[in-house]
Amino acid sequence: MPNSNLSATLLGGLIAVGLAAAGYFVADAAQAIRASERVVEVKGLAEREVPADLVLWSLSYGATADDLSVLNQRLAADTESVRDFLRERGFEDAEISRGEPNITDRHAGYGEPRGERYQAQAVILVRTDKVDRVKAAQQETQSLVAEGVTLNRNYEYPTEYLFTRLNEIKPEMIAEATRSAREAAQQFAEDSGSEVGGIRRARQGYFSIEDRDRLSPHIKRVRVVTTVEYHLID
């Protein structure tokens, strides 16, 4: 019986030593694997300028009168003048829409009434892909003023230039950003005496579309940044 207990004790000790040794070698192997897993994280940029392909242009105008029926007649005449102006410059009726006019009773407030009682403000919106025609027509709106149309600066509906064909250029830009990232990784590898291996992980950033500058909102700058991790090979 004592020999049996001694044997069991020795056997348990040997198993414990074996497990400890195995654990050491496993940990050592894991450390060696981590040490050999050399990676570099780089960013790649793709950027290009594109012309806007959609424009939202508003023309705001107003009329005044002491009688609502007269006010409506004046507003209708001005509306037709604006529509004719746009048609003559190549815009179709489907591209032109008018919002509901805003009518104010200027004698309803405090103080002494001045001027005609009623004032109406209306907006005609042009939504079109004819960007160049909009830019040209904007330079000719003085002819409307000469006809008696009172144009107003509209801060609520500023002219907007948009780029809507992002999906058409996305694949090329992503490929360009990836090439840019690999060039950066290649430079890093050369400086460290290594070679670039395969991609370990890649993250595509968001596409941004902004005006090239405040003086040319019809030209857009499209930008994307990708983040890529490459394996490094000694």
ZAMARGU-4260 file (C-alpha; in steps of 0.2 Angstrom, whole numbers, plus 5000, padded with zeros to 4 digits):
<rodrens>
0) 5000/5000/5000 | 5014/5013/5004 | 5022/5008/4987 | 5006/5011/4979 | 5004/5028/4986
5) 5022/5033/4982 | 5019/5028/4964 | 5003/5038/4963 | 5012/5053/4970 | 5027/5051/4958
10) 5015/5049/4943 | 5005/5064/4948 | 5021/5074/4949 | 5027/5069/4932 | 5010/5073/4924
15) 5011/5090/4933 | 5028/5093/4926 | 5023/5087/4909 | 5008/5099/4909 | 5019/5114/4914
20) 5032/5110/4901 | 5018/5108/4888 | 5011/5125/4893 | 5028/5133/4892 | 5031/5127/4875
25) 5013/5132/4869 | 5016/5149/4876 | 5033/5150/4868 | 5026/5145/4852 | 5012/5157/4853
30) 5024/5171/4857 | 5035/5166/4842 | 5020/5166/4831 | 5015/5184/4837 | 5033/5190/4834
35) 5033/5183/4816 | 5016/5192/4812 | 5023/5208/4807 | 5011/5220/4799 | 5010/5238/4794
40) 4995/5249/4793 | 4994/5262/4780 | 4981/5274/4772 | 4978/5277/4754 | 4969/5292/4747
45) 4959/5294/4731 | 4953/5311/4725 | 4946/5318/4710 | 4936/5333/4703 | 4920/5331/4694
50) 4907/5343/4687 | 4890/5344/4696 | 4876/5335/4686 | 4861/5342/4695 | 4857/5359/4700
55) 4842/5366/4711 | 4840/5385/4707 | 4826/5396/4714 | 4820/5412/4708 | 4811/5422/4722
60) 4799/5436/4717 | 4786/5447/4725 | 4771/5458/4722 | 4761/5471/4732 | 4743/5477/4731
65) 4729/5485/4742 | 4717/5472/4735 | 4719/5453/4736 | 4712/5450/4718 | 4724/5463/4711
70) 4738/5455/4721 | 4734/5438/4713 | 4733/5445/4696 | 4750/5454/4698 | 4758/5438/4705
75) 4751/5427/4691 | 4758/5439/4678 | 4775/5439/4686 | 4774/5420/4687 | 4771/5419/4669
80) 4785/5431/4665 | 4797/5420/4675 | 4791/5404/4666 | 4793/5412/4649 | 4811/5418/4654
85) 4815/5400/4658 | 4807/5392/4643 | 4816/5404/4632 | 4833/5398/4639 | 4829/5380/4636
90) 4821/5373/4652 | 4806/5362/4650 | 4790/5363/4660 | 4794/5347/4669 | 4810/5355/4676
95) 4800/5370/4683 | 4789/5370/4698 | 4781/5384/4709 | 4779/5384/4728 | 4764/5391/4737
100) 4765/5410/4738 | 4767/5418/4756 | 4755/5432/4758 | 4757/5445/4772 | 4745/5459/4778
105) 4757/5473/4781 | 4743/5484/4790 | 4740/5470/4803 | 4755/5475/4814 | 4758/5490/4825
110) 4763/5507/4819 | 4757/5517/4805 | 4753/5507/4789 | 4765/5511/4774 | 4764/5506/4756
115) 4751/5494/4749 | 4742/5483/4761 | 4746/5465/4755 | 4763/5458/4750 | 4765/5441/4741
120) 4782/5431/4740 | 4783/5417/4728 | 4797/5405/4723 | 4799/5396/4706 | 4811/5381/4708
125) 4821/5374/4693 | 4828/5356/4695 | 4838/5351/4680 | 4854/5343/4674 | 4857/5358/4662
130) 4870/5365/4674 | 4878/5376/4660 | 4861/5384/4655 | 4857/5388/4674 | 4874/5397/4675
135) 4871/5407/4659 | 4853/5411/4664 | 4858/5417/4681 | 4868/5431/4672 | 4852/5436/4662
140) 4839/5438/4676 | 4841/5457/4675 | 4829/5456/4660 | 4815/5450/4672 | 4818/5466/4682
145) 4817/5476/4666 | 4799/5468/4664 | 4794/5474/4681 | 4797/5458/4691 | 4803/5461/4708
150) 4816/5448/4711 | 4822/5445/4729 | 4837/5436/4736 | 4831/5420/4744 | 4842/5413/4759
155) 4830/5399/4762 | 4832/5391/4745 | 4850/5395/4739 | 4856/5387/4723 | 4863/5370/4725
160) 4874/5360/4714 | 4875/5341/4716 | 4884/5326/4710 | 4873/5311/4709 | 4884/5298/4699
165) 4895/5293/4714 | 4892/5274/4711 | 4899/5276/4693 | 4916/5281/4700 | 4917/5272/4716
170) 4925/5256/4710 | 4939/5265/4701 | 4942/5277/4716 | 4943/5262/4729 | 4955/5253/4717
175) 4965/5270/4716 | 4965/5272/4735 | 4971/5254/4738 | 4985/5256/4726 | 4990/5272/4735
180) 4990/5262/4751 | 5001/5248/4744 | 5013/5261/4738 | 5015/5268/4756 | 5017/5251/4763
185) 5030/5247/4750 | 5040/5262/4755 | 5039/5257/4773 | 5044/5240/4769 | 5060/5246/4759
190) 5065/5257/4773 | 5064/5243/4786 | 5072/5230/4775 | 5056/5220/4772 | 5044/5215/4758
195) 5025/5218/4757 | 5015/5203/4759 | 4996/5200/4757 | 4982/5211/4765 | 4978/5207/4783
200) 4964/5219/4785 | 4956/5233/4775 | 4943/5246/4780 | 4935/5258/4767 | 4932/5275/4773
205) 4917/5286/4769 | 4916/5295/4752 | 4915/5314/4754 | 4908/5326/4741 | 4912/5344/4744
210) 4913/5360/4733 | 4930/5363/4726 | 4930/5380/4733 | 4916/5393/4737 | 4918/5402/4720
215) 4915/5386/4710 | 4902/5376/4718 | 4898/5368/4702 | 4914/5358/4703 | 4914/5345/4716
220) 4929/5336/4725 | 4926/5318/4728 | 4937/5310/4741 | 4939/5293/4750 | 4953/5286/4762
225) 4955/5268/4764 | 4965/5260/4779 | 4974/5244/4775 | 4985/5232/4785 | 4998/5222/4775
230) 5009/5208/4781 | 5028/5211/4781 | 5040/5198/4775 | 5058/5197/4780
</rodrens>
